[in-house]
Amino acid sequence: MRYGVPASLAALALGLAATLVPLHAAVAGTPRTAAAPAQFAHPGVLNSRAQLDFVRTQVQAGRQPWKAAYDQMLASKYGSLSRTPKPREVVECGSYSNPNIGCTDEREDAIAAYSHALAWYVTRDAKYARKSIELMDAWSAKIKDHTNSNAPLQSGWAGSTWPRAAEIVKHTYTGGWPNQGRFATMLRDVYLPEVINGRPNSNGNWELIMMDAAVGIAVHLDDRATYDKAMGIYLGRVPAYFYLATDGAQPAYPPRSSIDTRGELIDYWHGQSTFVDGLAQETCRDFGHTGMGIAAAMHVAETSRIQGRDLYPQFKDRFRHALGFHATYELGAAVPSWLCGGSLTKGIGPATEVGYNALHTRLGVAMENTRRLTEGRRPAGTENHFEAWETLTHADNPH
């Protein structure tokens, strides 16, 4: 990976965690705190009980786009009741998952567990809950470590998905899950150490995905200290990833990183030196990685809202511009010469549904290009990493 973390920064990341939010509170649109609630809401990772009840009602009534999204999920390989889990003791993932020793299997089994958890909630058919438990139990019985250069990112992808499944099953299925404690231990001992300190010098999608995982794990474990630490990193990273003109002449430097000159910052933004509302740190890299950053940022904001601290009003402008900017070019607008040398690598993936719902459905923000992109691609499926079935869970969901 181009932007690695020198060993000397590991201790620095730990040491500055407590002071992160005050140091960066001056950045426009940055909430000063998002402390853990006195008591966590469950299920409460990406999906609340009220949101899930809304989804169930829509699917049961055969309404669109939810019914089509549900059918898409069940018809996919992730919704198959004959799926056989493929756990490994050690998952080894190099850069761009090369080598790929268990990487795809782990991510896809986690998505499958989440898919079956959603199917359980919609149908109340215990066979789906049992399948989700089978997948979670298989991995919690075996996995001990992630290795190679992509270990933190791989842990973020899978570690953000597992708690979504676990939250639904643990808190809504009454048929029993004897190994639930072992699964929780897996999250705490195998995934959390890989993600909780972030990656200050890496491309920003890494840290946002890792905080997506850390926040979800913290909720599932009822771990307030971990939640606060992860939210602190997230609150510093978001304004360093999505630019607003109110930030000043250039974006914020990534918190806790060694990047501290304009030249280094432009290199970090993949050569982009003209900054406009909605531009993201990885826009000029490609829209695929940027889409992952967008999705992860929205996932954390959604979980925070469920847990009682709504970040969307404070981040509203930053998020709406980021979604609209990338939707405009994803829809085919001509690329000006000042933007990424006049060439963009598109392919944002199913990254817009959660943010569009939060800003448009709940806050009433007009987002025409984001609407066209989001509605035109429904039902949104999965990109096989950590974004899955978000038309089903978040399309026009008022809760």
C-alpha positions in Angstrom: 0.0 0.0 0.0 1.3 3.4 -1.0 0.7 5.0 2.3 2.0 2.8 5.1 2.4 3.5 8.8 5.9 3.8 10.2 6.5 1.8 13.3 7.2 5.0 15.2 3.6 6.2 14.6 2.0 3.3 16.4 2.8 4.7 19.8 1.9 8.2 18.6 -1.6 7.0 17.5 -2.2 5.5 21.0 -0.9 8.6 22.8 -2.9 11.1 20.9 -6.2 9.2 20.9 -7.5 11.0 23.9 -6.7 14.5 22.6 -7.9 13.9 19.0 -11.2 15.6 19.1 -10.1 18.8 20.8 -7.2 19.1 18.3 -9.5 19.0 15.3 -12.7 20.5 16.7 -12.0 23.7 14.8 -12.5 22.1 11.4 -15.8 23.2 10.0 -18.7 20.9 10.6 -16.9 18.6 13.0 -18.9 17.6 16.1 -16.8 18.0 19.3 -17.9 14.7 20.8 -19.9 11.6 20.2 -19.7 9.9 23.5 -21.0 6.4 24.1 -24.6 6.2 25.5 -25.1 5.2 29.1 -26.8 2.1 27.7 -26.4 0.9 24.2 -29.5 0.3 22.0 -29.8 -3.2 20.6 -30.0 -4.2 17.8 -28.0 -1.1 17.1 -25.3 -1.6 14.4 -26.4 0.1 11.2 -30.0 -1.1 11.7 -32.3 -0.2 14.6 -35.3 -2.3 15.6 -37.6 0.4 14.2 -35.8 0.3 10.9 -36.0 -3.4 10.7 -39.7 -3.4 11.5 -40.2 -1.0 8.7 -38.3 -3.3 6.3 -40.3 -6.3 7.4 -43.6 -4.5 6.9 -42.7 -3.4 3.4 -41.4 -6.8 2.3 -44.4 -8.6 3.8 -46.7 -6.3 1.9 -44.8 -6.8 -1.3 -43.9 -3.2 -1.7 -41.1 -2.0 -3.9 -38.2 -1.5 -3.9 -37.9 -3.6 -0.7 -39.5 -6.8 -2.1 -37.2 -6.8 -5.1 -34.2 -6.1 -2.8 -35.2 -8.9 -0.5 -35.7 -11.3 -3.3 -32.3 -10.3 -4.7 -30.7 -11.1 -1.4 -32.3 -14.5 -1.0 -31.5 -15.5 -4.6 -27.8 -14.6 -4.1 -25.1 -17.0 -3.0 -25.2 -15.3 0.4 -28.9 -16.2 0.9 -28.4 -19.9 0.2 -29.3 -22.2 3.1 -26.9 -24.8 1.6 -23.9 -22.5 2.0 -21.0 -24.2 3.7 -18.8 -21.9 5.9 -15.1 -22.0 5.1 -13.3 -20.7 8.3 -9.6 -20.6 8.7 -7.4 -20.3 11.7 -5.2 -17.6 10.0 -6.5 -15.4 7.2 -3.7 -14.0 5.1 -4.4 -11.0 2.9 -1.7 -9.1 1.0 -2.2 -5.9 -0.8 -5.3 -6.0 -3.0 -5.9 -9.4 -1.3 -2.9 -11.0 -3.0 -2.2 -13.5 -1.6 -5.8 -14.4 -0.8 -5.8 -17.1 1.8 -9.2 -17.1 3.3 -9.9 -13.4 2.6 -12.8 -13.8 0.2 -14.2 -16.7 2.2 -14.2 -14.7 5.4 -15.8 -11.6 3.9 -18.5 -13.6 2.1 -19.3 -15.8 5.1 -19.8 -12.6 7.1 -22.1 -11.1 4.5 -24.0 -14.5 4.3 -24.5 -14.4 8.1 -25.9 -10.9 7.8 -28.1 -11.9 4.9 -29.6 -14.8 6.9 -30.0 -12.6 9.9 -32.0 -10.1 7.8 -34.1 -13.0 6.3 -34.8 -14.2 9.8 -36.1 -10.8 10.9 -38.3 -10.4 7.8 -39.8 -13.9 7.8 -39.4 -15.0 11.5 -38.5 -18.4 10.0 -36.0 -19.9 12.5 -34.1 -21.7 9.7 -32.5 -18.4 8.7 -31.4 -17.5 12.2 -29.9 -21.0 12.6 -28.0 -20.5 9.4 -26.6 -17.2 10.5 -25.6 -18.8 13.8 -23.9 -21.7 11.9 -21.8 -19.3 9.9 -20.8 -17.2 13.0 -20.1 -20.2 15.1 -17.9 -21.8 12.4 -15.6 -18.8 12.4 -15.6 -18.1 16.1 -14.5 -21.7 16.7 -11.5 -21.4 14.5 -10.1 -18.0 13.6 -7.1 -16.7 15.6 -5.4 -14.1 13.5 -5.1 -12.0 10.3 -1.7 -11.6 8.7 0.1 -9.8 5.9 -0.2 -6.1 4.8 -4.0 -6.0 4.3 -4.8 -7.5 7.7 -6.2 -4.3 9.2 -8.4 -3.6 6.2 -9.6 -7.2 5.9 -10.4 -7.1 9.6 -12.3 -3.9 9.0 -14.4 -5.4 6.1 -15.3 -8.6 7.9 -15.4 -7.0 11.4 -17.9 -4.4 10.3 -20.3 -7.0 8.9 -20.2 -9.7 11.7 -21.7 -7.4 14.4 -24.6 -6.5 12.1 -25.6 -10.1 11.9 -24.9 -10.8 15.6 -26.9 -7.8 16.8 -30.0 -9.0 15.0 -29.7 -12.6 16.0 -28.7 -12.0 19.7 -31.4 -9.4 20.3 -34.3 -10.8 18.3 -34.0 -14.6 18.0 -35.3 -16.5 21.1 -34.3 -19.9 19.9 -30.9 -19.8 21.6 -27.3 -19.2 20.6 -25.1 -21.2 23.0 -21.8 -19.9 21.5 -22.7 -16.2 21.5 -20.1 -15.6 24.2 -17.4 -17.2 22.0 -18.4 -15.1 19.1 -18.1 -12.0 21.2 -14.6 -13.1 22.3 -13.7 -13.5 18.7 -14.7 -9.9 18.0 -12.7 -8.6 20.9 -9.6 -10.7 20.6 -9.2 -11.2 16.9 -10.8 -8.3 15.1 -10.7 -5.3 17.5 -6.9 -5.2 18.0 -6.4 -5.0 14.2 -8.7 -2.0 13.8 -9.0 0.1 16.9 -5.9 2.3 16.4 -6.7 3.1 12.8 -4.2 3.8 10.0 -3.3 7.5 10.1 -1.1 7.5 7.0 -3.1 5.1 4.8 -5.7 6.2 2.3 -8.7 7.3 4.2 -11.0 4.5 3.3 -8.9 2.2 5.5 -9.4 4.2 8.6 -13.1 4.8 8.0 -13.7 1.1 7.4 -11.7 0.2 10.4 -13.8 2.6 12.5 -17.0 1.1 11.0 -15.8 -2.2 12.4 -14.6 -0.9 15.8 -17.8 1.1 16.4 -20.0 -1.9 15.5 -17.9 -4.3 17.7 -18.1 -1.8 20.6 -21.8 -1.7 20.4 -22.1 -5.4 20.3 -19.8 -5.8 23.3 -21.4 -2.9 25.2 -17.9 -1.5 25.4 -18.1 2.3 26.0 -14.3 2.9 26.1 -13.8 1.3 22.7 -16.8 3.2 21.3 -15.4 6.5 22.5 -12.0 5.9 21.1 -13.3 4.7 17.7 -15.6 7.7 17.4 -12.8 10.0 18.2 -10.7 8.7 15.4 -13.8 8.8 13.1 -14.6 12.4 13.9 -11.1 13.4 13.0 -10.9 11.5 9.8 -14.2 12.5 8.2 -13.2 16.2 7.7 -9.8 15.1 6.4 -11.5 12.8 3.8 -14.3 15.0 2.5 -13.5 18.6 1.6 -15.6 21.7 2.1 -14.6 25.2 1.0 -15.2 26.3 4.6 -12.2 24.2 5.6 -9.9 26.8 4.0 -7.6 26.7 1.0 -6.8 23.1 1.5 -8.2 20.0 3.3 -7.3 19.2 6.8 -4.2 17.1 7.4 -5.0 13.5 8.4 -5.1 13.4 12.2 -2.2 11.6 13.8 -0.3 11.2 10.5 3.2 12.3 9.4 1.7 14.3 6.5 2.3 18.0 7.5 3.2 20.0 4.3 1.1 21.1 1.4 3.2 19.1 -1.0 2.7 15.9 1.0 -1.0 16.7 1.2 -1.4 17.1 -2.5 0.5 13.8 -3.1 -1.8 12.2 -0.5 -4.8 13.5 -2.4 -3.4 11.7 -5.5 -2.1 14.8 -7.2 -5.2 17.0 -6.9 -4.3 20.6 -6.0 -7.7 22.3 -6.7 -10.2 21.6 -4.0 -14.0 22.0 -4.2 -17.0 21.1 -2.1 -17.4 17.3 -2.0 -14.0 16.2 -3.3 -12.7 13.2 -1.4 -9.1 12.3 -0.6 -9.4 9.3 -3.0 -11.5 10.8 -5.8 -8.5 11.0 -8.1 -7.4 7.4 -7.1 -10.7 5.8 -8.2 -14.4 5.9 -7.3 -14.3 2.3 -6.0 -12.2 3.1 -3.0 -13.9 6.4 -2.5 -17.3 4.6 -2.5 -16.0 2.4 0.3 -15.0 5.5 2.2 -18.4 7.0 1.7 -20.2 3.9 2.7 -18.1 3.4 5.9 -18.6 7.1 6.9 -22.4 6.7 6.5 -22.4 3.4 8.4 -20.7 4.9 11.4 -23.0 8.0 11.3 -26.0 5.7 11.2 -24.9 3.6 14.1 -24.1 6.8 16.1 -27.6 8.1 15.4 -29.2 4.8 16.6 -27.0 5.1 19.8 -28.4 8.5 20.5 -25.9 11.0 18.9 -27.1 12.2 15.5 -24.0 13.3 13.5 -25.9 14.0 10.3 -27.0 17.6 11.1 -23.4 18.6 11.8 -21.9 16.7 8.8 -24.9 17.4 6.5 -23.1 19.7 4.2 -19.9 17.6 4.0 -21.9 14.5 3.3 -24.4 16.0 0.8 -21.6 17.6 -1.2 -19.6 14.4 -1.2 -22.5 12.3 -2.4 -23.6 14.8 -5.0 -20.1 15.5 -6.4 -19.4 11.8 -7.0 -22.9 11.1 -8.2 -22.6 13.8 -10.9 -19.6 12.2 -12.5 -20.8 8.7 -12.0 -23.9 9.7 -14.0 -21.7 10.8 -16.8 -20.9 14.5 -16.5 -17.9 15.7 -18.4 -14.7 15.8 -16.3 -13.0 19.2 -16.3 -9.3 19.4 -16.9 -8.6 20.7 -13.3 -10.1 17.5 -11.8 -7.8 14.5 -11.7 -6.1 15.6 -14.9 -9.4 15.3 -16.8 -9.9 11.6 -16.2 -11.8 9.7 -13.5 -12.0 6.0 -12.8 -15.6 5.5 -12.0 -17.5 2.6 -10.3 -18.7 3.9 -6.9 -20.6 0.7 -6.1 -23.7 0.5 -3.8 -22.4 3.3 -1.5 -25.1 6.0 -1.6 -28.3 4.4 -0.2 -27.6 5.0 3.5 -26.5 8.6 3.1 -29.2 9.5 0.7 -31.9 8.2 3.1 -30.4 10.0 6.1 -30.1 13.3 4.3 -33.0 13.3 1.9 -35.7 11.1 3.6 -35.1 12.1 7.2 -33.6 15.6 6.9 -35.3 16.7 3.7 -32.2 17.8 1.8 -32.7 18.1 -2.0 -30.1 15.8 -3.7 -31.1 15.4 -7.3 -28.0 13.8 -8.7 -27.7 11.5 -5.7 -31.4 10.6 -6.1 -31.0 9.8 -9.8 -28.0 7.6 -9.1 -29.4 5.8 -6.1 -32.9 5.2 -7.4 -31.6 4.3 -10.9 -29.5 1.4 -9.4 -32.0 -0.1 -7.1 -32.0 -2.6 -5.7 -28.4 -2.1 -4.5 -26.7 -5.4 -3.8 -23.3 -6.0 -2.4 -19.7 -5.3 -3.5 -18.6 -8.5 -1.7 -16.6 -6.6 0.9 -18.8 -4.9 3.5 -21.6 -3.1 1.7 -24.7 -5.3 1.5 -28.4 -4.9 0.8 -28.7 -1.3 1.7 -31.8 -0.7 -0.6 -33.5 -3.3 1.5 -32.5 -1.8 4.9 -32.4 1.9 4.1 -34.4 2.9 1.1 -36.9 5.6 2.1 -36.7 4.3 5.7 -38.0 7.1 7.9 -36.8 5.6 11.2 
